[in-house]
Amino acid sequence: MKTLVLHGFAGTPKPFARFFPGVEAPDLPGHGSAHDAISWEDALARLELDGPVALFGYSMGARLALALALRHPAAVTRLILESGTAGIEDAEERARRKTDDDALADFIEREGMEKFVDRWEQHPTLASLRPFAAHLRPERLAHRPGGLASALRHLGAGAQPSYWRELGGLRVPVRLICGARDEKFCALARRMLDMFPRAELISIPDCGHAPHVERPQAFVEALR
C-alpha cells in the first residue's frame, strides 16, 4: 500500500525515513528543493493524490494531510495525524494568527536563518524539543529564508481554512497521535476524536509536540 508522508514546518522528510522506509515523502512547498507556495490551495494542488494511499502528516504536514483526505476521501485508505489540528475556527483569531505568521515571515527574510532558528528553538510549543536542538538545528538551517517565509505566509495556521465542520463526513480510519505534555494539541486531538466517525487517539507519555523525535520507540508502537 502506498504511503505519503508530510513533514512539519521548518523540517524535512529525513527524520521520518526510519519509520516509513521507502515511502513517498516530498519536500513541502518552500522547503528543501521544492518551489515556494503561492497559496494554501496551490500547495494542495501540488500534492494531488494518486490513490489508494495512506496519509501521514506531522504538525503543518498533518494539517495538509487532513485537507487532502477531505478533498479526496475515496483515494485515502488511512489517515494518521501527529500533533495536528483542523484549523483555527474563529475568524478573528485566525486573522490574528495570519498577522503573526506574516510578521515572523518578514523576520526570516530580514534576519536570515540563524536568527530565525535561534528564535524558533524558544517557541513555547517546541519547549520539549530543546534537548534535541543541536540535532535538529542543521535540518532547520538547511532551508532558504525566502522559501520558509513563503511557507509560513501560505501554509501557516493563519492561512489554512477551518475544517472542523467537515470532520464528521470523513469516513476513513483516522489515528490521532499527540505527546501527553503537549496540552494544546492533545486537547485538539480529543476534540477531533469526538468528531471523526472512525478515529482513535494515542497519547504518548513523557513527550511534547514531536513524539517521533522525543520518544521514537513509543512512536513506532503508536503507528502499529
C-alpha positions in Angstrom: 0.0 0.0 0.0 1.4 3.4 -1.0 2.0 5.9 1.9 2.5 9.6 1.6 4.4 11.3 4.5 4.2 15.1 5.0 6.7 16.7 7.3 6.3 19.8 9.6 7.2 23.5 9.2 11.0 24.1 9.0 11.5 20.3 8.9 12.4 17.8 6.2 11.3 14.3 5.3 14.6 12.8 6.6 13.6 12.1 10.2 10.6 10.0 9.0 12.6 7.7 6.9 13.3 5.3 9.8 9.6 5.0 10.5 8.3 4.8 6.9 11.2 3.2 4.9 10.9 3.5 1.1 7.7 5.6 1.1 7.0 8.9 -0.8 8.0 11.8 1.4 8.3 15.1 -0.6 9.7 18.4 0.5 6.7 20.6 1.1 6.5 23.9 -0.7 9.1 26.4 0.5 11.2 23.6 2.0 14.4 22.0 0.6 14.3 21.8 -3.2 10.5 22.4 -3.5 9.2 25.6 -5.2 7.6 28.2 -3.0 3.9 28.1 -2.4 1.7 30.9 -3.6 -1.4 29.9 -1.6 -2.8 27.1 0.6 -4.8 25.8 -2.5 -1.7 25.8 -4.6 0.1 23.6 -2.1 -2.8 21.1 -2.0 -2.9 21.1 -5.8 0.8 20.0 -5.9 0.0 17.1 -3.6 -2.8 15.7 -5.6 -3.2 12.0 -4.7 -2.8 9.0 -6.9 -4.7 6.6 -4.7 -5.2 4.4 -2.9 -2.8 5.9 -0.4 -2.3 6.0 3.4 -1.6 9.6 4.5 0.7 10.6 7.4 1.3 14.2 8.5 3.1 15.9 11.3 2.1 19.4 12.6 1.9 21.5 9.4 2.0 18.3 7.4 -0.9 17.0 9.4 -3.0 20.0 8.5 -2.2 19.4 4.8 -2.8 15.7 5.1 -6.2 16.3 6.7 -7.1 18.8 3.9 -6.1 16.2 1.2 -8.2 13.5 2.9 -11.2 15.7 3.0 -10.7 16.7 -0.7 -10.0 13.1 -1.9 -11.7 10.7 0.6 -12.1 7.9 -2.0 -8.3 7.9 -2.6 -7.3 7.7 1.1 -7.2 4.3 2.9 -5.9 5.6 6.3 -5.1 8.9 7.9 -2.5 9.4 10.7 -2.1 12.8 12.2 0.7 13.6 14.6 0.2 16.9 16.5 -2.4 18.0 14.1 -5.4 20.3 14.1 -8.4 21.0 11.9 -7.5 24.7 11.9 -8.5 27.9 13.8 -12.2 28.0 13.9 -12.7 31.6 15.0 -12.2 34.0 12.1 -10.9 36.9 14.2 -8.4 34.6 15.9 -7.4 33.2 12.5 -6.8 36.7 11.2 -4.6 37.5 14.3 -2.6 34.4 13.6 -2.1 35.3 10.0 -0.8 38.7 11.1 1.7 37.0 13.5 2.7 34.5 10.8 3.3 37.3 8.3 5.4 39.2 10.8 7.6 36.1 11.5 8.0 35.6 7.7 9.2 39.1 7.5 11.7 38.4 10.3 13.0 35.4 8.5 13.6 37.3 5.3 15.1 40.3 7.1 17.3 38.5 9.7 18.2 35.2 8.0 18.1 31.5 9.1 20.5 31.6 12.0 18.5 34.2 13.9 15.2 32.6 12.9 16.3 29.2 14.3 17.5 30.8 17.5 14.0 32.3 17.9 12.2 29.1 16.8 14.0 27.0 19.3 12.5 29.1 22.0 8.9 28.7 20.8 6.7 27.5 23.7 5.1 24.7 21.7 8.6 23.3 21.0 9.9 23.6 24.6 10.2 19.8 24.9 12.4 19.7 21.8 15.1 21.9 23.4 17.2 18.9 24.5 17.3 17.9 20.8 18.0 21.4 19.4 21.6 20.7 18.4 20.5 17.6 16.5 17.6 19.4 14.8 19.5 22.6 14.0 21.2 21.6 10.8 17.9 20.4 9.3 16.3 23.7 10.2 19.2 25.8 8.9 19.2 24.0 5.5 16.2 25.9 4.2 16.2 29.2 2.2 14.9 32.2 4.1 12.6 33.2 1.2 11.2 29.7 0.9 10.5 29.3 4.6 8.9 32.7 4.7 6.7 31.8 1.8 5.6 28.6 3.6 4.7 30.5 6.7 2.7 33.0 4.8 0.7 30.5 2.7 0.8 27.2 4.7 0.7 28.6 8.3 -2.2 28.1 10.6 -3.4 31.6 9.8 -3.7 30.8 6.0 -5.5 27.5 6.5 -9.3 27.3 6.3 -11.1 25.8 9.3 -12.1 22.2 8.6 -13.9 21.5 11.9 -17.3 21.3 10.3 -16.2 18.8 7.7 -14.7 16.2 10.0 -18.0 14.3 10.5 -18.1 13.5 6.8 -14.7 11.8 6.6 -15.3 8.0 6.8 -11.7 6.8 6.5 -10.0 5.4 9.6 -8.1 8.1 11.5 -5.3 7.7 14.1 -4.5 10.8 16.1 -1.1 10.9 17.9 0.0 13.5 20.4 2.6 13.9 23.1 1.0 14.0 26.5 3.0 17.1 27.6 1.6 19.0 24.6 -1.6 20.0 26.3 -2.8 22.3 23.4 -2.5 19.6 20.7 -3.8 16.8 22.9 -6.9 18.9 23.6 -7.3 19.5 19.8 -6.8 15.7 19.2 -9.5 14.9 21.8 -11.9 17.3 20.1 -11.2 15.7 16.6 -11.6 12.3 18.1 -15.2 13.2 19.1 -16.0 14.5 15.6 -14.4 11.9 13.2 -16.7 8.9 12.7 -13.8 6.3 12.8 -11.0 7.6 14.9 -8.7 6.6 17.7 -6.3 8.7 19.8 -2.9 7.6 21.2 -1.4 10.0 23.7 2.3 9.2 24.2 3.6 9.9 27.8 6.7 11.9 28.6 6.9 13.9 25.4 5.6 17.0 23.8 4.9 18.3 20.2 7.2 15.8 18.4 6.8 12.2 19.7 8.8 10.9 16.7 11.8 12.8 17.9 11.4 12.6 21.7 10.2 9.0 22.1 10.8 7.2 18.8 10.2 3.7 20.0 6.8 4.7 21.5 6.0 6.4 18.3 6.7 3.2 16.4 4.3 1.4 18.7 1.7 4.1 18.1 1.9 3.5 14.3 1.1 -0.2 14.5 
